[in-house]
Amino acid sequence: MSSRDPVSDRTSSQRRMTAPGFADLKAAGRKISMVTAYDYSFAQLVDSAGVECILVGDSMSMVVQGHENTLPVTLDEMIYHAEMVGRAVQSALVVVDMPFPSYHVGVSKAIESSGRILKESRCQAVKLEGGVDQADTISALVSAGIPVMAHCGLGPQSIHQLGGYRVQRDEAALLDDARAATEAGAFAMVLECVPQEVARKITESIAIPTIGIGAGPHCDGQVLVLHDLLGLTVDYVPRFVRAYADLKTEVLGAVRRFRDDVREGEFPGPEHGYE
Ligand code: KIV
């Protein structure tokens, strides 16, 4: 007989992570893993690996589309990729980034944009950057039945205002943001590039889980961009990344071997042909 999982709305034979289940994970002291994915094949693999959360991140703008920052990716493009991920994932909670500036132009526009994400991609939650400044929007989305993950600390969508990807050190402002997002109803929060002691204080002072990236070990969970985790990133790799594979070398080697086999008439072999 299948048992009911305490952190999801499904039985053990059909488990699916939910947004409310994140609070249970924090209460149980269970660390949360979150990884980005942007297409069907990788989303299937990442989900099979058993992470609790998959993020269709606007980092797609950089690692998939080749832009220099996260600003250019559009709502339609986010939804197009979220649909691929939504079709693949069976177990993890799938969160989709609201792209710049889909939630900055008024609360009703934010509800319309995030409503489109949930309706068209079949993913379960959205993420947006901000704390105090986005509290009204978070609250309105939550009232509309849309689970929101907040993103505090370094907000890459504000890169031009911040003047660079810098560690955010204003402890009082960071605590205010974390509390405002929590009170507004966010179910979890990414903390990006904040000193680890500040991340610890925030994590201990709010009820919802913190998921860190460049925020040290005291957060309730950790997130990495898939391309960084797999060693696929060609350009700059931030100091907070640990690469768990070297797929860049693997891919280069495989494609070069294919090229050489074709040049030398070694591929295709007799076993690859039809009579
Ligand atoms: O877009 C993204 O991948 C993100 C993570 C870095 C948290 O927001």
Residues whose N, C-alpha, C, O or C-beta is under 5 A from the ligand:
A	BS01	KIV	T36 G57 D58 S59 V190 V223 V225
